[in-house]
Amino acid sequence: MFLGTHSPRLDEKGRIILPAKFREELAEGLVLTRGQERCIYVFSQKEFERIHESMREAPLSSKQARDYIRVFLSGASDEVPDKQGRVTIPPALRAYAGLGRELAVIGAGTRAEIWDAEAWNEYLTEKEAAFSETDDDNLPGFF
């Protein structure tokens, strides 16, 4: 499970050092792809395969499903971390997420997310107020 917030930097070659807590899960390979809210989703190879299988169940007649799958998969890049735990983020994904040098890598359960640090801080500031006001009507049975 991916948890926590980490603050790596993007190097001049477009690489980041994966948080130590995430390396074992991602050591055999990972998939980077466009995430929602202009971040990059990071999946283990195994989790990405599970998600892809569930996408295959979507009916071809659903335009929304076709559109989502196209955007999601066309931006995907499979990577293998090097011995130092570094992984290269392809230029198109760096541009999509507006990544600068300072990053926030957050754990989101079954995936990690890579954000530009400033964008993450803005998102978190905006969403924390709503978080504190969430009640059982919005997320029934959640707690």
N, C-alpha and C positions, 0 to 999 in steps of 0.2 A: 504494500500500500504506500502511495506517495503522500507524504505529509510535510507541512512546514513551509517556510519561506526562506529562500537562499539568495545571495547577492553576488553572483559571479560577474565577471567582465567579459565582453566580447573582445577577442584579440584582433590584431591587424589582418589575420587570415580568415576572419569570420568564424572562429572556433570559440567554444566555451568549454570550461571544465565542469563536468557534471558534478552536482553535489555528491559528496561521499556516500550519503545515505541512499542515493538512487543507483549507484554504480552496479551493485550486484544484480539488481533486477534488469538492468539495461545492458549488461556486459556482452551478452550474446547477439545483441542487435536491437535496434529501435527504429521507429518510424516517426518522422516529423511531418506535420501537415498543418494546413490552415485551421486555426481554431476560431471560434466565434469571439466577438469583441476584439478582434485584431490582435490575437495572441497566437502563439504556435503551440499546438498540442504535441506532446511527446508520449508515445505509447511503446510499451515493450512489444517485441515482435509477436509474442503470443497473444497479447491483448488486442493488437491491431488485427490479427487474423480472426479473432472472435468477432470483432466489430464488423469486419468485412463480410463474414458469413451472415450476420444479421442483416446487413444491407442487401445481400443477395435475395433475401426474402421479400423485399419491397416489390410491389407490382410495377412492371414496366409501363403500365398505363398511367401511373401517377407522375404528373409533371413535377410536382414538388420533390418527390423522391429522386427523380432523374436529375433535377437541378442540384440538389444537395450532394448527391453522390459524385457528380461531375466536379463540382468545386472542391469537395473534400479529397477525392482521390487524385485529381490532376495536380494538386499541390503537394502530394505526398513524396517523401524521399526516405529511402531506407538507408541507415547509417550504422556503422559499427564503431564504437569508441576505441581510441588508441590506448596504449598501455598507461598513459597518464590520465585516462578518463575524459579526454577531449573529444568533442564531436563538432564537425563542421556544419554550420547552418547555411543552406544554399542561399545565394543572393536574392532569389525571388521571394523566399520566405522572410528573409531579413527585411526586405522592402515592404512586404505585406504587413508585417507587425511593427514597422517603423522603429526597428531596433537601433539604439545608439550603443555607446560603449558600456553604460551601466545597465544591468539587467536585473530582473526579479524572476527567479524560478520558483514556482509554487507547486506544492503537492495538492492534487485534486482527486485523491483516492486512487482510481484505476489509471490515472494519467498524471503527468506533470504538465505544467504550462510555462512557456517562456514569454515574458513581457518586457517591453522597455520599462525601466525602473520608474520613470516619471509617469508613464501611462498607467502602470500598476497602482502607484500611489494615488493618482487621481480617481481611478476606478474604485479603489478601496475606500477612500474618503466619501465618495458618493454613495456607495452601497452599505457602509457601516450603519448609517442612520436607519435605513430600511431593515437591516439585519436585526437591530435591537427592537424593532416594532413587529417583527414577524410573530404571528400567533398560530394557534392550532387550526384556525379556519383556513389559513393559506397553505399550511403543510400538515394536513391531518395525519395523526398517528406517527409523526416524525420523531417526537420525543416522548 
